[in-house]
Amino acid sequence: MEKTMQPLQYSCNNRKIEMPHIPLLSVALVLFLFLASPASSCKEEDSSSLLGFLDGLFRVSGLSTSWQKDTNCCLWEGIICNVDGTVTNISLVSMGLEGHISPSLGNLTGLLKLNLSGNSLSGGLPRELLLSSSITVLDVSFNKLNGEFHELQSTPDSAMKVMNISSNLFTGYFPSTTLESMRNLAALNMSNNSFTGEIPSTICVDKPLFAVLDLSYNQFHGRIPPELGNCSSLAVIKAGQNQLSGTLPAELFNVTSLEHISFPNNHLQGTLAPEHVGKLGDLIILDLGWNRLNGKIPNSIGQLKRLEELHLDNNNMSGELPPALSNCLNLTTITLNDNNFQGDLSHVNFSTLSNLKFLDCRSNKFTGTVPESIYSCSNLIALRLSYNNLHGQLSSGINNLKSLRFLALSHNNFTNITNALQILSKSRTLTLLAIGGNFKHETMPDYDKFYGFENLMCLAINQCSLYGNLPNWLAKLKNLRGLLLDNNKLSGPIPTWINSLDHLFYLDISNNNLTGDIPTTLMEMPALMSTHSDLIILKFPIYLAPFLQYRATSGLPKMLNLGNNKFTGVIPPKVGELQALVTFNLSFNNLHGEIPQSIGSLTNLQVLDLSYNSLTGAIPSALERLHFLSKFNISSNDLEGAVPTGGQFSTFPDSSFSGNPKLCSPTLMHHCASADAAPVSTISTGQYIDKVIFAMAFGMFFGVGVLYDQMVLYRYINFG
């Protein structure tokens, strides 16, 4: 009797899975055949086609070492053959390839999968690949392919199932005939290109397997075709960031297989009809943000039992939130910000939404107090209720939110800041707290002993008209990166402990009544002396007006804003040590003396405002070295001499220098005499550098701590 192996047992979720009996002799035979037989030798015509592809490249990374003529192409890097030596799979992902895709790949009659994504390939996509009767998966995403697609009549037996041409430079219309003949197509991703025209109405014709359509980030316009309702198997449709208009067609809601609907950033209008919404029982994601929708959220939303994400932000929707929203037990994300919703939030029983992580109701017309049921959402990471008409005092129940990292309650009518800070300081998870625009005319609390906020990175208590001094408990917030206390009535000097906040790089204490000299310790802030800063990823963007987005606090400008106070004395010469400084504002103070030459060493500086002081002397020629400087204002001082002409100075308007009657230049009222003429700049044109565009981080929130906020910078930053 032949010996057999004993059955193997694996435990999975306390359930034993038994593997079948396998004869030992059979195992040995398979291993022998596998080890003894050489790899299949590829066909000569396949080898020639692959070498033709190689010839079309001018940067081949390591392929030239592997892809050698007169060697078995089945052993080449990225190549897989079947037992007959036919090339069936080409996978050359992120290989650094540059050049054109050769039509010779279309001669590979057995090729099933072709993946060239993540390279720098250019030129057009060969029609031979689209006409292939064997290729089932084609992925050329994330390249530099360009040009237009021409009308192609593919073979009737086209095998194409998955086509990904996203993140390229394609333009023009996508020919409908090319799609019509791909009857086996299941997934099409055309996102992040420059396709124009209307969405082809024939996209679903004779495609019983068609399940995924992604047209996002293009230039499609017109209406969403009602014919999409013929896609009986459609699960995902994404067409955000286009120019689509009209309403959501009723036919689309007949596709009950839909799990993901995403049309953000278009021009869609109309309402969410109750009889339509309730049909989509399998829907997981509904994203209609940044459109022109109006009306209410229908109570039928409660029938979407699988719904996880609801994005209706930045529309014109109104009415109260439907109580049935609490029936969507799987919700993780609700973004309703920037609409006209009203009423009491307590109409929704949030305690049933145990999976909720993000709740954003910013900029609406909600009234009442913060519902206690929200504090039952133990997984809540981000809560934003800013810019509403909420009132009352903060409840200690908020400390039940053990995962809360972002809290924005700005610009409501909350009272008792002392109570609020005592409650919130107990949170061990908060990284961003925005409570400005509340607590009107109260006093900034200070404490002899203070513990808490140990992980806080950004704090905004601005626009409250608070009295008092800069509180000493701030010195204990050792993880602080951003501090906004602007537009209050704080008085007294800047405390000397300010340089003990090693990570602080964004400080706005403008529009207060602060006095005294600018301390030299402010010129010794470590995060402003170093161009390096910790990266903090945001789940949602912050906005710097008009519409410049950032997703990381390190993308915010490294800033000192001390404007509109009562500071006296001189500008400390040590300011030149703040090498990372991008924005420096000392306007509307009582400073005197000269502008330090050391400011010329702040080579990252983009904004410098010293207006409305009593500064004297000449404009330092060293400022010509500030090649990134885009906004400059020294108006209303007592400066004298010639305005420099080198560097960025020729780009600044005369208003930047007005109110200094002793200044002279060819464009000002006071022209320079020949002896006073500004010296010719010795800085060559070749030294000019383009202005820096701050980096954007598009990552998610896990791994580095979460900040989740959207700030609007009008003149300065509006946090929350």
C-alpha angles and dihedrals in degrees: 000000000000114000116240133199117255113253114268118230126206126185116223119173089340090305119118117225115200120207116217124257111271120196111239092219091056091051092051092049093051092049092049093051092046095050098038102048120077122233115277113269112240123239117265093233090053091050091052092050092051092048088051088057090049091052090057092060126084095187114041103164107205097341094097089064094051101033101068125161115246091027128106106274090203086073095050119114113273095011126118124185133188124237090278093058094253115145106242105162134036116185116173101153118172095350096143092248119170129186136051131321106246118228086226089086086071088068091067095102094184097046111128104167130030119182117177096151125144099031135107099252116154140187124054132322107258113246088222089073093051091047093049114126093202109044112100099169123038119177120173096148124146098030135109098256113151146171131072131300112243124214107278127185101207121206113277090242095055108161097199111137104157125030121177116180095151126140099029135111101259117150140185130038122330104235112242094210090063090057095041093062094050094085094161094054113133103165132025123181115184096153127140099028133103101257114155138192128055127319105268109257091209094059093112099042112129094348107125092166098047107130112148129048122171118179097154124144100023135107101258114150138181128054130328102259113247087217088079083081087074091067094097094178098042112137103162129035119171125173104149125148096035133107100258118153140183125051135311103272115244089226090067090065090058089071095090092178091071114124101164127037115176123172104144123155099027134109099259119154139187134062138290102257112218093221091054102044095053092060095069099079093157095052114130103168127032113179117174098143124145097029135107101260119149138184129057135311101258120238087235087078084087090071091068095091094169096049112131104164128037116182116178098142125143099023134112096257121144144173130074124309111264114249088224088072086085088066091069092089095174097058114133100164132036118175114177099147124142100026134105099258114150144177132063119326089214089079085083117067099220092180089083091058097079092157095055113128105161127038117173119176097152121153103016134112102259116153137192126047131313104281114248088221089072088066089065091067094098094179095053111133101171131028121179121177099151124145100027134110099260119143144180133066126308114265123231086228088085088078088071087074095090093172098047112130103157126044124172119176097151124151103017128110102267119150139201105049091187091060092043094053093045090055098041096045089068091067112106094190106049113116099165127033123179115179101145123136093044136087092050115208094353123134124263104246122233127191134205088214123026131175128172144053086087093158099034112132104170127032126181120185095153135139093028100115088231121177126217136058135300097285120240093223088075087072089070094059094094095169095054116133101165129032123181118184097145125139098031131112097248117153140188129060132312103267118244092234091073093101091056089076094089097185100042111119104148114061123166116175095147125140098034135109098255116154143189132056122319100261120236087228087070086061090056100061106140097214091054093047092055125060089212121091136171115264115237115187121218126212090209129027128259116221130226109192133296096019108306108139132208129180100190134056088227085063090061113095114265097245147181111189112180096150126143100022134110101260117154136189127051134314103266111248087220088076086094089074092068091089095166096054114127102169124033120176124177097151125143098025135113099255121148138182128060131319104260116248087221091075085076089071093061091097094171093056115127102163125040120171118175096151126141100028133106099257118157139191129048130320104262113249086218088078088074086077092067097097095168094053108124102159121042128168128173097150123144100028132108099256122149144193133043123336109238116250102199131087115011096339095100089062098056120097121240089251088072088069103032121124092041103102093181094059117097137194137142090265100044125082089252108064118203120249114234091259090053096046114137113257118251110260115251092204111109124227089240090068094062115110128200116253116270118252107207116245119255122215116209099181128122125254105258122101101024106047124268132263112179118181146118114219126187116209111206102164094333128001124302106205121207 
